[in-house]
Amino acid sequence: MSDFATAARAAEQAMRDVFPPTPLMRNDHLSARFGADIWLKREDLSPVRSYKIRGAFTAMRKHLAAHPDRRRFVCASAGNHAQGVAWVCRHFGVTGTIFMPVTTPQQKIGKTRTFGGDAIEIVLTGDTFDQSLAAAQAFCADAGAHFLSPFDDADVIEGQASVAVEMLADLDAPPDMVILPVGGGGLAAGVTAYLAAEMPATEILYVEPAGGASLTAALAAGHPVRLERIDSFVDGAAVAQVGARTFARLAGVAPDHVLTAPENRICGTILEMLNIEGIVLEPAGALSVDVLPVLAARIAGRRVVCVTSGGNFDFERLPEVKERAMRHRGLKKYLLLRLPQRPGALRDFLGMLGPEDDIARFEYLKKSARNFGTVLLGIESSGPEHFAALFDRLHGAGYEFRDITEDDTLAGFLI
């Protein structure tokens, strides 16, 4: 057994005095759908509904053992690490200052306060995790506190590896494949290092949000690089730069083992797991499940473990999730339509709609000429094929329109 594997086992054992292992559960729905033996490592069922408590607990435990008089901690987090730090601050009886982006979902902010109680202070600053991180590190230096990294820390990586320790303990045989979500890389680095030592034949795949593919960029460059722009929708994994320590353990990953998941597609996976399985996953927590359709031929007949890394989902986001899922599946389109300004024009247009088409939004934007006006239309249908037929009818009737569904610039202003 390697030194890292020994340390990971010790970290896992220390956690047992504080919280139980998360369940590893076979999912019959996904197994039947893909003709595979699919298991979910339910990190969404940890005390803070994500795996982040593992790294925070391990790092804080080891720091206090070495420095019992240094009892002030600082962290930066988009939500899950914050909850883990808050929980362990109260457990160890220490104080914590937690920096979170202003854009963090209120559900995660509220739960952080609940877990930490009087032991913590929350500072909301910056629009992204990286801006909050810079503020936290500056504060930490001035205050003389200990900074608890969300991922780029050897003890945090060791703590996250306990996911793999529990996983293998619950299986009667090694999995053929493990699918891991990637943000800053702490979970991926820890699980990869442990499996390499204990189950080297197990194939590991990694999934990043398409709008925050920092590991993909690092592998291409040979070192961590900062993405110029990230999409913060998958807030638990939208990190502009993978950690230096985490990348040191992931640098040998084959680029074709790293997959990217489009944000709108992830929304469909969230809804599927909620509606069919009753499992609440946040966007980052759904990453490993989201790529299963892409891997269908590759996983057939194999035992696969997907780490569902978090369930801190703010249900106020559900309308947006439904909207994005429908757009990805081709069930909803947005059009800019040039409509004549005459009696009966709207009735004529409505006659173009098919029996499966429904208007979800109708808004006049402006009159571009005396006799015409521009209308923003949102149309829903039961299948993507209905839109092709609708567009043919509109062209045949001489209507001028533009499909802006995938136009991020216009959609950002109008939808």
C-alpha positions as CSV (number, residue, x, y, z in Angstrom):
1,M,0.0,0.0,0.0
2,S,1.4,3.4,-0.9
3,D,1.9,6.2,1.6
4,F,-0.9,8.2,0.0
5,A,-3.3,5.2,0.2
6,T,-2.4,4.7,3.9
7,A,-3.0,8.3,4.6
8,A,-6.4,8.3,2.8
9,R,-7.5,5.2,4.8
10,A,-6.5,7.0,8.0
11,A,-8.4,10.1,6.9
12,E,-11.5,8.0,6.2
13,Q,-11.3,6.3,9.6
14,A,-11.0,9.6,11.4
15,M,-14.3,10.7,9.8
16,R,-16.2,7.8,11.2
17,D,-16.2,9.5,14.6
18,V,-18.0,12.4,13.1
19,F,-20.3,11.3,10.3
20,P,-21.1,8.0,8.6
21,P,-20.0,6.9,5.1
22,T,-22.1,8.1,2.2
23,P,-24.0,5.2,0.5
24,L,-23.0,3.6,-2.7
25,M,-26.2,2.7,-4.4
26,R,-27.0,0.7,-7.6
27,N,-29.3,2.7,-9.8
28,D,-31.7,0.4,-11.6
29,H,-33.0,3.1,-13.9
30,L,-29.6,4.1,-15.3
31,S,-28.5,0.4,-15.4
32,A,-31.5,-0.6,-17.5
33,R,-31.2,2.4,-19.7
34,F,-27.6,1.8,-20.6
35,G,-27.3,-2.0,-20.3
36,A,-24.7,-1.6,-17.6
37,D,-24.2,-2.0,-13.9
38,I,-24.3,1.6,-12.7
39,W,-23.7,2.7,-9.1
40,L,-24.0,6.2,-7.6
41,K,-21.6,7.3,-4.9
42,R,-24.1,9.6,-3.1
43,E,-22.0,12.5,-1.9
44,D,-25.2,14.5,-2.1
45,L,-26.2,12.7,1.1
46,S,-23.2,13.8,3.2
47,P,-24.0,16.0,6.3
48,V,-23.5,19.1,4.1
49,R,-24.8,17.5,0.9
50,S,-21.4,17.4,-0.9
51,Y,-18.0,15.7,-0.6
52,K,-16.4,19.0,0.5
53,I,-16.8,18.2,4.1
54,R,-14.1,15.5,3.7
55,G,-11.3,17.7,2.7
56,A,-12.2,20.5,5.1
57,F,-12.4,18.0,8.0
58,T,-9.1,16.4,7.2
59,A,-7.2,19.6,6.6
60,M,-8.6,21.3,9.8
61,R,-8.0,18.2,11.9
62,K,-4.4,17.8,10.8
63,H,-3.7,21.6,11.2
64,L,-5.1,21.7,14.7
65,A,-3.0,18.6,15.7
66,A,0.2,20.4,14.5
67,H,-0.8,23.9,15.7
68,P,-3.3,23.7,18.6
69,D,-3.1,27.4,19.3
70,R,-3.9,28.6,15.8
71,R,-7.7,28.4,15.8
72,R,-8.8,30.9,13.2
73,F,-9.5,29.7,9.6
74,V,-10.4,31.4,6.4
75,C,-11.7,30.0,3.1
76,A,-13.2,31.0,-0.2
77,S,-16.0,29.0,-1.8
78,A,-18.9,29.1,-4.3
79,G,-20.9,27.3,-1.6
80,N,-20.0,23.6,-1.0
81,H,-16.6,24.1,0.5
82,A,-18.0,26.9,2.6
83,Q,-20.6,24.6,4.1
84,G,-18.0,22.0,4.8
85,V,-15.7,24.5,6.5
86,A,-18.6,26.0,8.5
87,W,-19.6,22.5,9.7
88,V,-16.1,21.6,10.8
89,C,-15.5,25.0,12.4
90,R,-18.4,24.4,14.7
91,H,-17.4,20.8,15.3
92,F,-13.8,21.7,16.4
93,G,-14.9,24.9,18.2
94,V,-12.8,27.3,16.1
95,T,-13.7,30.5,14.3
96,G,-13.9,30.9,10.5
97,T,-14.3,33.7,8.0
98,I,-15.9,32.5,4.8
99,F,-15.6,34.5,1.6
100,M,-18.3,33.7,-1.0
101,P,-19.2,35.3,-4.4
102,V,-22.1,37.7,-4.4
103,T,-23.6,35.4,-7.1
104,T,-23.7,32.4,-4.8
105,P,-27.3,30.9,-4.6
106,Q,-29.1,32.0,-1.4
107,Q,-29.7,28.3,-0.5
108,K,-26.0,27.7,-0.1
109,I,-25.4,30.9,1.8
110,G,-28.3,30.1,4.2
111,K,-27.1,26.5,4.7
112,T,-23.5,27.8,5.4
113,R,-24.9,30.1,8.2
114,T,-26.9,27.2,9.6
115,F,-24.0,24.8,9.7
116,G,-21.5,27.3,11.2
117,G,-23.7,29.2,13.5
118,D,-21.8,31.7,15.7
119,A,-18.5,30.0,14.8
120,I,-18.4,31.7,11.4
121,E,-18.6,35.0,9.6
122,I,-19.7,35.2,5.9
123,V,-18.2,37.8,3.6
124,L,-19.9,38.2,0.2
125,T,-17.5,39.7,-2.3
126,G,-16.7,39.4,-6.1
127,D,-18.8,37.9,-8.9
128,T,-16.8,34.7,-9.3
129,F,-15.0,32.2,-7.1
130,D,-11.6,33.5,-8.2
131,Q,-12.4,37.0,-7.1
132,S,-13.6,35.8,-3.7
133,L,-10.4,33.7,-3.5
134,A,-8.2,36.7,-4.0
135,A,-10.1,38.6,-1.3
136,A,-9.9,35.7,1.1
137,Q,-6.2,35.2,0.7
138,A,-5.5,38.9,1.2
139,F,-7.6,38.9,4.4
140,C,-5.9,35.8,5.6
141,A,-2.5,37.3,5.3
142,D,-3.5,40.4,7.2
143,A,-5.4,38.5,9.9
144,G,-2.7,35.8,10.5
145,A,-5.3,33.1,10.0
146,H,-4.9,29.7,8.4
147,F,-6.3,29.4,4.8
148,L,-8.2,26.3,4.0
149,S,-8.1,25.8,0.2
150,P,-11.1,24.3,-1.4
151,F,-8.9,22.0,-3.5
152,D,-5.3,23.0,-3.9
153,D,-4.0,21.5,-0.6
154,A,-2.4,18.2,0.1
155,D,-4.5,17.5,3.2
156,V,-7.7,18.4,1.3
157,I,-6.8,16.0,-1.5
158,E,-6.1,13.3,1.0
159,G,-9.5,13.9,2.6
160,Q,-11.3,13.8,-0.7
161,A,-9.7,10.4,-1.4
162,S,-11.8,8.9,1.3
163,V,-14.6,8.8,-1.3
164,A,-12.6,6.1,-3.1
165,V,-11.8,4.3,0.2
166,E,-15.5,4.0,1.0
167,M,-16.4,3.1,-2.6
168,L,-14.1,0.1,-2.8
169,A,-15.0,-1.1,0.7
170,D,-18.7,-1.3,-0.5
171,L,-18.1,-3.3,-3.7
172,D,-17.4,-7.0,-3.9
173,A,-15.2,-6.4,-7.0
174,P,-13.4,-3.4,-8.4
175,P,-15.5,-1.2,-10.8
176,D,-14.6,-1.2,-14.4
177,M,-14.9,2.6,-14.6
178,V,-15.2,5.5,-12.2
179,I,-16.6,8.9,-13.5
180,L,-15.6,11.9,-11.6
181,P,-16.6,15.6,-11.7
182,V,-13.8,18.2,-12.0
183,G,-13.7,21.7,-10.8
184,G,-10.5,22.7,-9.1
185,G,-9.4,19.0,-9.1
186,G,-9.3,18.1,-5.4
187,L,-11.7,15.2,-5.6
188,A,-10.3,14.0,-9.0
189,A,-6.7,14.1,-7.7
190,G,-7.5,12.3,-4.4
191,V,-9.6,9.5,-6.0
192,T,-7.2,9.1,-8.9
193,A,-4.2,8.7,-6.6
194,Y,-6.0,6.2,-4.4
195,L,-7.3,4.1,-7.3
196,A,-3.9,4.1,-8.9
197,A,-2.4,2.6,-5.8
198,E,-5.3,0.2,-5.0
199,M,-7.2,-0.6,-8.2
200,P,-4.9,0.4,-11.2
201,A,-7.0,-1.5,-13.7
202,T,-10.1,0.7,-13.1
203,E,-10.6,3.2,-15.9
204,I,-11.2,6.8,-14.7
205,L,-13.1,9.4,-16.7
206,Y,-13.3,13.1,-15.8
207,V,-16.2,15.5,-16.5
208,E,-16.0,19.3,-16.6
209,P,-18.6,21.9,-17.4
210,A,-18.1,23.2,-21.0
211,G,-18.0,26.7,-19.6
212,G,-15.2,25.9,-17.2
213,A,-12.9,23.3,-18.7
214,S,-9.8,24.2,-16.7
215,L,-8.4,20.6,-16.6
216,T,-8.8,20.3,-20.4
217,A,-6.9,23.6,-20.9
218,A,-4.2,22.6,-18.4
219,L,-3.6,19.2,-20.1
220,A,-3.3,21.0,-23.5
221,A,-0.8,23.5,-22.2
222,G,1.1,21.1,-19.9
223,H,0.5,23.2,-16.8
224,P,-2.4,25.0,-15.2
225,V,-3.7,28.0,-17.2
226,R,-6.3,30.6,-16.4
227,L,-9.4,30.6,-18.6
228,E,-10.2,34.0,-19.8
229,R,-14.0,33.5,-19.3
230,I,-16.1,31.0,-17.4
231,D,-19.8,30.2,-17.3
232,S,-20.7,30.3,-13.6
233,F,-24.0,28.3,-14.0
234,V,-22.3,25.1,-12.7
235,D,-21.2,27.0,-9.7
236,G,-19.7,24.1,-7.8
237,A,-17.3,23.3,-10.7
238,A,-16.8,26.6,-12.5
239,V,-13.2,27.3,-11.7
240,A,-11.0,29.3,-14.0
241,Q,-7.8,27.5,-13.2
242,V,-7.2,24.0,-11.9
243,G,-5.0,23.8,-8.8
244,A,-1.2,23.4,-9.1
245,R,-1.1,20.5,-6.5
246,T,-4.2,18.8,-8.0
247,F,-2.7,19.1,-11.5
248,A,0.5,17.5,-10.3
249,R,-1.6,14.3,-9.7
250,L,-3.6,14.7,-12.9
251,A,-0.9,15.7,-15.4
252,G,-0.7,12.1,-16.7
253,V,-4.4,11.9,-17.6
254,A,-5.0,11.2,-21.2
255,P,-6.9,14.1,-22.8
256,D,-9.5,11.8,-24.3
257,H,-10.4,10.7,-20.7
258,V,-11.7,14.2,-20.0
259,L,-15.2,15.1,-21.2
260,T,-17.0,18.4,-21.2
261,A,-20.7,18.7,-20.4
262,P,-22.7,21.5,-21.9
263,E,-24.6,23.5,-19.3
264,N,-28.0,23.2,-21.0
265,R,-27.6,19.5,-21.3
266,I,-26.8,19.2,-17.6
267,C,-30.1,20.8,-16.9
268,G,-31.9,17.9,-18.6
269,T,-30.0,15.5,-16.5
270,I,-30.9,17.3,-13.3
271,L,-34.6,17.1,-14.3
272,E,-34.4,13.4,-15.2
273,M,-32.8,12.5,-11.9
274,L,-35.3,14.6,-10.0
275,N,-38.4,13.5,-11.9
276,I,-37.6,9.8,-12.3
277,E,-35.4,9.0,-9.3
278,G,-36.3,11.7,-6.8
279,I,-32.6,12.5,-6.5
280,V,-31.8,16.2,-6.1
281,L,-28.5,17.1,-7.7
282,E,-27.0,20.5,-8.2
283,P,-25.4,21.2,-11.6
284,A,-21.9,20.1,-10.5
285,G,-23.4,17.1,-8.8
286,A,-25.0,15.9,-12.1
287,L,-21.8,16.0,-14.2
288,S,-20.8,12.4,-13.9
289,V,-24.4,11.2,-14.8
290,D,-24.7,13.7,-17.6
291,V,-22.1,12.0,-19.8
292,L,-23.6,8.5,-19.6
293,P,-25.5,8.9,-22.9
294,V,-22.3,9.9,-24.7
295,L,-20.5,6.8,-23.2
296,A,-23.4,4.4,-23.9
297,A,-21.4,2.1,-26.3
298,R,-18.3,2.3,-24.0
299,I,-20.1,1.3,-20.7
300,A,-22.4,-1.4,-22.0
301,G,-22.0,-4.5,-19.8
302,R,-19.6,-2.8,-17.5
303,R,-19.7,-1.8,-13.8
304,V,-19.6,2.0,-13.6
305,V,-19.5,4.2,-10.5
306,C,-20.6,7.8,-10.9
307,V,-19.8,10.2,-8.1
308,T,-22.8,12.5,-7.6
309,S,-20.8,15.1,-5.9
310,G,-23.4,17.5,-4.5
311,G,-27.1,18.1,-3.9
312,N,-27.2,21.8,-2.8
313,F,-29.7,22.8,-5.4
314,D,-31.7,26.1,-4.9
315,F,-35.2,25.3,-6.2
316,E,-35.6,29.0,-7.1
317,R,-33.4,28.0,-10.1
318,L,-35.8,25.3,-11.3
319,P,-37.6,27.5,-13.9
320,E,-34.2,28.4,-15.4
321,V,-33.1,24.7,-15.4
322,K,-36.4,23.7,-17.1
323,E,-35.9,26.4,-19.7
324,R,-32.3,25.5,-20.5
325,A,-33.2,21.8,-20.7
326,M,-36.0,22.4,-23.2
327,R,-33.7,24.6,-25.3
328,H,-31.1,21.9,-25.4
329,R,-33.6,19.2,-26.4
330,G,-34.9,21.4,-29.2
331,L,-38.3,21.7,-27.5
332,K,-38.3,25.5,-27.2
333,K,-37.2,28.2,-29.7
334,Y,-37.0,31.9,-29.5
335,L,-37.7,33.9,-32.7
336,L,-37.6,37.5,-33.8
337,L,-40.6,37.9,-36.1
338,R,-41.4,40.8,-38.4
339,L,-45.2,41.0,-38.2
340,P,-47.5,43.3,-40.3
341,Q,-49.3,45.9,-38.3
342,R,-52.8,45.3,-39.7
343,P,-56.1,43.8,-38.5
344,G,-56.0,40.1,-38.6
345,A,-52.2,39.8,-38.9
346,L,-51.9,38.0,-35.5
347,R,-54.7,35.6,-36.4
348,D,-53.0,34.8,-39.7
349,F,-49.7,34.1,-37.9
350,L,-51.4,31.8,-35.3
351,G,-52.8,29.8,-38.2
352,M,-49.2,28.9,-39.1
353,L,-48.8,27.0,-35.8
354,G,-49.1,23.2,-35.7
355,P,-51.2,21.2,-33.2
356,E,-48.1,20.5,-31.1
357,D,-46.9,24.2,-31.0
358,D,-47.6,26.5,-28.2
359,I,-46.7,30.2,-27.7
360,A,-44.9,30.6,-24.3
361,R,-43.9,34.2,-24.9
362,F,-45.2,37.1,-27.1
363,E,-43.7,40.5,-26.8
364,Y,-43.6,43.5,-29.2
365,L,-40.1,45.0,-29.1
366,K,-40.5,48.0,-31.5
367,K,-41.9,49.0,-34.8
368,S,-39.2,49.0,-37.4
369,A,-41.4,50.6,-40.0
370,R,-44.8,52.2,-40.1
371,N,-46.5,49.0,-41.1
372,F,-44.4,46.4,-39.4
373,G,-43.3,45.5,-35.8
374,T,-40.8,43.2,-34.4
375,V,-42.1,40.5,-32.0
376,L,-40.1,38.3,-29.6
377,L,-41.7,34.9,-29.7
378,G,-41.1,31.9,-27.4
379,I,-42.5,28.7,-28.9
380,E,-42.7,25.3,-27.3
381,S,-43.4,22.0,-29.0
382,S,-43.5,18.4,-28.2
383,G,-40.6,17.4,-30.5
384,P,-37.8,19.2,-32.4
385,E,-39.1,18.0,-35.7
386,H,-42.2,20.3,-35.4
387,F,-40.0,23.4,-35.7
388,A,-38.7,22.4,-39.1
389,A,-42.2,22.1,-40.4
390,L,-43.2,25.4,-38.7
391,F,-40.3,27.2,-40.3
392,D,-41.1,25.9,-43.7
393,R,-44.7,27.2,-43.4
394,L,-43.5,30.6,-42.2
395,H,-41.0,30.8,-45.1
396,G,-43.7,29.7,-47.6
397,A,-46.1,32.5,-46.3
398,G,-43.4,35.1,-46.7
399,Y,-42.7,35.8,-43.0
400,E,-39.3,37.3,-42.0
401,F,-38.0,35.8,-38.8
402,R,-34.7,35.0,-37.1
403,D,-34.1,32.0,-34.7
404,I,-32.1,33.5,-31.8
405,T,-32.3,30.5,-29.5
406,E,-28.5,29.8,-29.7
407,D,-27.5,33.4,-30.1
408,D,-25.9,34.1,-26.7
409,T,-25.6,37.8,-27.2
410,L,-29.2,38.5,-28.3
411,A,-30.6,35.9,-25.9
412,G,-28.8,37.5,-23.1
413,F,-30.5,40.8,-23.8
414,L,-33.9,39.7,-24.8
415,I,-34.8,36.3,-23.2
